[in-house]
């Protein structure tokens, strides 16, 4: 069975709440009257009682469906107040006619006291009715204003969500060519010096591209799947490194429930290989990704070789892309630090095992 659309479900829920509220208001006095065995429930008594709730219902829905959305929300306060005064007068007068010409003439109607004895009660009933109408209008305004605010908030959140999705898609479109360019550049460097390694690299690249194309769609993927991708990428990049490079790679997904945004670590790993390797000097790359205390921890460290202007071309694009994606995907639920320490460039990224809405 298909789920009802959210708007239809909300509309049905609103109708149910309205019916329940008015139903309780109309039935409650009957229950109280029946509880007191000494008082008799008569038709005239009940019809006299419901005159005010029914007139309040008219005032409520006239405001809820017409006056508030079409007049009050258009900032016409004076017209709104004037029309409500006229509405209350008409409804109240109709209620008096209902009482005088129908309820009072029923066979079981309670006789009215002489006119001279009912001036004060009449004034009290009038004040009670006016207070009921005023509270009814206030209730309608409060409900409608709250509903309008909630709708505005939903629209704002939806606009933010669509804007974030569009920006994320744009960031992914920037990341994929950046990743592909660096990988192809690595393969190109192998073609002349080690053709057999270049052939193996092309095969590894096809596996990487398959992941980028088919696994980059979901917002989150299992951590183990992301680590498999990183292992293949590290193997590919390691084909170009010489014996002067010491690599320490530790990738483990101890928590089977851990999930992560796809390609969230690739920029850190790319950076380590791109900027931490010297063709002649002793170099090292240390990559450690694991879960601990409900978090996914990624630490990278590599040799720090300052770049000249030519080498720095395009540098930093991946990290800037990463920082923006982190803000969009994880909000404030992450920690990212980077910088030079002990003559090594170090990065640390800590993410929640189970990402929450930002």
Secondary structure, 3 states (H helix, E strand, C coil): CCCCCHHHHHHHHHHHHHHHHHHHHHHHHHHHHHHCCCCCCCHHHHHHHHHHHHHHHHHHHHHHHHHHHHCHHHCCHHHHHHHHHHHHHHHHHHHHHHHHHCHHHCCCCCCCCCHHHCHHHHHHHHHHHHHHHHHHHHHHHHHHHHHHHHHHHHHHHHHHHHHHHHHHHHHHHHHHHHHHHHHHHHHHHHHHHCHHHHHHHHHHHHHHHHHHHHCCCCCCEEHHHHHHHHHHHHHHHHCCCCCCEEEEEEECCCCCCCEECCCCCHHHHHHHHHHCCCCCCCEEEEEEEEEECCEEEEEEEEECCCCCCCCCCCCCHHHHHHHHHHHHHHCCCEEEEEEEECCEEEEEEEEECCCCCC
